[in-house]
Amino acid sequence: MGKLKSKPLETCIQEFRTALEKGVNRIILIGENTGAYGIDINLTLPTLLNILIEIEGKYEIQLECLHPRWIITYLDELVKILKTGKITTIDSPIQSGNSRILKLMNRGYDAQTLRECLLKLKKAFSSSKTPHPYHHRIPFRDRKRFSRYIRFYKRDRVYYSSNFSFLLR
């Protein structure tokens, strides 16, 4: 991962319009750090999303690799955007549902804050009738941690999750 370099806003808009003109109805926004879009060019991801969802057409947008830090940072703006129904999926690489582990990993957020934000996103997705609100990727090392993770998801009824084993190097 190198220095952040966002595509110019006009390029993003033109590529989006071109895809729609070609009949594409599902557009995936992805990057190494999707939530950081625009920081290097004095923009934000919500700015881009607000422009894209105003474009006429029948389409859905999937946000991939939206780090939890950006969900927390842009929560209020994301909630408003999600209520339009144009964003159908958010993929977020959540490394742990445990605040102690997140602190050790120097992630800059705690599990409870993230949980509260995810519940607000879930509510926003529900109001837009979107079927698959968010997709989390959480590594686990052992049964105990995996059990905590399962409780986290059962309690909040997360719709979709993919999991993978984490091996020590």
C-alpha positions as CSV (number, residue, x, y, z in Angstrom):
1,M,0.0,0.0,0.0
2,G,1.5,3.3,-1.1
3,K,0.5,6.9,-0.9
4,L,-3.2,7.6,-1.3
5,K,-4.2,8.7,-4.8
6,S,-7.8,9.3,-5.5
7,K,-9.3,9.4,-9.0
8,P,-10.5,12.9,-9.9
9,L,-14.2,13.4,-9.2
10,E,-15.0,14.1,-12.8
11,T,-13.4,10.8,-13.9
12,C,-15.5,8.9,-11.3
13,I,-18.7,10.5,-12.5
14,Q,-17.9,9.9,-16.2
15,E,-17.0,6.2,-15.6
16,F,-20.2,5.8,-13.6
17,R,-22.3,7.4,-16.4
18,T,-20.5,5.3,-19.0
19,A,-21.2,2.1,-17.1
20,L,-24.9,3.0,-16.9
21,E,-25.1,3.8,-20.6
22,K,-23.7,0.3,-21.3
23,G,-26.5,-1.2,-19.3
24,V,-24.6,-2.0,-16.1
25,N,-27.0,-2.0,-13.1
26,R,-24.6,-2.9,-10.3
27,I,-21.6,-0.7,-9.7
28,I,-19.0,-1.7,-7.2
29,L,-16.8,1.0,-5.6
30,I,-13.6,-0.5,-4.3
31,G,-10.2,0.6,-3.4
32,E,-7.4,-0.3,-1.0
33,N,-9.0,2.2,1.4
34,T,-12.4,3.1,-0.1
35,G,-13.4,5.4,2.8
36,A,-10.3,7.6,2.4
37,Y,-11.5,8.5,-1.1
38,G,-10.9,12.2,-1.8
39,I,-8.8,13.1,1.2
40,D,-5.9,13.9,-1.1
41,I,-8.0,16.1,-3.3
42,N,-10.2,17.9,-0.7
43,L,-13.2,15.7,-1.1
44,T,-14.9,12.9,0.9
45,L,-16.5,9.6,0.0
46,P,-19.9,10.9,1.0
47,T,-19.4,13.8,-1.4
48,L,-18.8,11.3,-4.2
49,L,-21.7,9.1,-3.2
50,N,-24.1,12.0,-2.9
51,I,-23.2,13.0,-6.5
52,L,-23.5,9.5,-7.8
53,I,-26.9,8.8,-6.3
54,E,-28.4,11.9,-7.9
55,I,-27.6,10.4,-11.4
56,E,-30.8,9.1,-13.0
57,G,-31.1,5.4,-13.7
58,K,-31.9,2.0,-12.3
59,Y,-28.8,0.8,-10.5
60,E,-27.3,-0.2,-7.2
61,I,-24.0,0.7,-5.7
62,Q,-21.9,-1.7,-3.6
63,L,-19.2,-0.2,-1.3
64,E,-16.3,-2.6,-0.8
65,C,-13.4,-2.4,1.7
66,L,-15.0,0.4,3.8
67,H,-12.9,0.3,6.9
68,P,-14.8,0.6,10.2
69,R,-13.0,3.9,10.9
70,W,-14.7,5.5,7.9
71,I,-18.1,4.1,8.9
72,I,-17.7,5.8,12.3
73,T,-16.3,9.0,10.8
74,Y,-19.0,9.4,8.1
75,L,-21.9,7.7,10.0
76,D,-24.5,10.5,9.8
77,E,-23.8,11.1,6.1
78,L,-23.9,7.4,5.3
79,V,-27.2,6.9,7.0
80,K,-28.8,9.7,4.9
81,I,-27.3,8.2,1.7
82,L,-28.4,4.6,2.6
83,K,-32.0,5.7,3.0
84,T,-32.1,6.5,-0.7
85,G,-31.9,2.7,-1.4
86,K,-29.1,3.2,-4.0
87,I,-26.4,1.6,-1.8
88,T,-27.2,-2.0,-1.5
89,T,-24.1,-3.5,0.2
90,I,-21.3,-2.3,2.5
91,D,-18.4,-4.6,2.9
92,S,-16.4,-3.8,6.0
93,P,-13.2,-5.6,7.0
94,I,-13.9,-5.8,10.8
95,Q,-10.9,-7.4,12.4
96,S,-12.5,-8.1,15.8
97,G,-15.6,-7.5,17.9
98,N,-13.4,-7.2,21.0
99,S,-12.2,-3.7,22.1
100,R,-9.1,-5.1,23.8
101,I,-8.0,-6.8,20.6
102,L,-8.8,-3.7,18.5
103,K,-6.7,-1.6,20.8
104,L,-3.8,-4.0,20.6
105,M,-4.2,-3.9,16.8
106,N,-4.1,0.0,17.0
107,R,-7.4,0.2,15.0
108,G,-8.4,3.6,16.6
109,Y,-12.0,2.5,17.5
110,D,-13.7,0.3,20.0
111,A,-16.1,-2.5,19.5
112,Q,-19.0,-0.9,21.3
113,T,-18.8,2.3,19.2
114,L,-18.6,0.2,16.0
115,R,-21.6,-1.9,17.1
116,E,-23.7,1.2,17.7
117,C,-22.8,2.6,14.3
118,L,-23.5,-0.8,12.6
119,L,-26.9,-0.8,14.2
120,K,-27.7,2.7,12.8
121,L,-26.6,1.5,9.4
122,K,-28.8,-1.5,9.7
123,K,-31.8,0.7,10.6
124,A,-31.0,2.9,7.6
125,F,-30.9,-0.1,5.3
126,S,-34.2,-1.4,6.7
127,S,-35.9,1.9,5.9
128,S,-34.7,1.6,2.3
129,K,-35.9,-2.0,2.0
130,T,-32.4,-3.1,1.0
131,P,-32.0,-6.9,1.4
132,H,-28.3,-7.2,2.4
133,P,-27.2,-4.4,4.6
134,Y,-23.6,-5.1,5.3
135,H,-21.0,-7.7,4.9
136,H,-18.3,-8.1,7.5
137,R,-15.0,-10.0,7.3
138,I,-13.7,-11.1,10.7
139,P,-10.7,-13.3,11.3
140,F,-10.7,-15.6,14.3
141,R,-8.0,-17.6,15.9
142,D,-9.7,-20.0,18.2
143,R,-13.1,-21.4,19.3
144,K,-13.5,-18.9,22.2
145,R,-13.0,-15.9,19.9
146,F,-15.2,-17.4,17.3
147,S,-18.0,-17.9,19.8
148,R,-17.8,-14.2,20.9
149,Y,-18.0,-13.3,17.3
150,I,-21.0,-15.4,16.7
151,R,-22.7,-13.9,19.8
152,F,-22.0,-10.4,18.3
153,Y,-23.7,-11.3,15.1
154,K,-26.6,-13.2,16.5
155,R,-27.4,-10.4,19.0
156,D,-27.6,-7.8,16.2
157,R,-28.9,-10.1,13.5
158,V,-26.3,-9.3,10.9
159,Y,-27.4,-10.5,7.5
160,Y,-24.3,-11.7,5.9
161,S,-20.7,-12.4,7.0
162,S,-17.7,-14.2,5.7
163,N,-15.1,-15.6,8.0
164,F,-11.6,-16.9,7.7
165,S,-9.2,-18.5,10.1
166,F,-6.3,-16.4,11.2
167,L,-2.9,-18.1,11.4
168,L,0.0,-16.7,13.5
169,R,3.1,-16.1,11.4
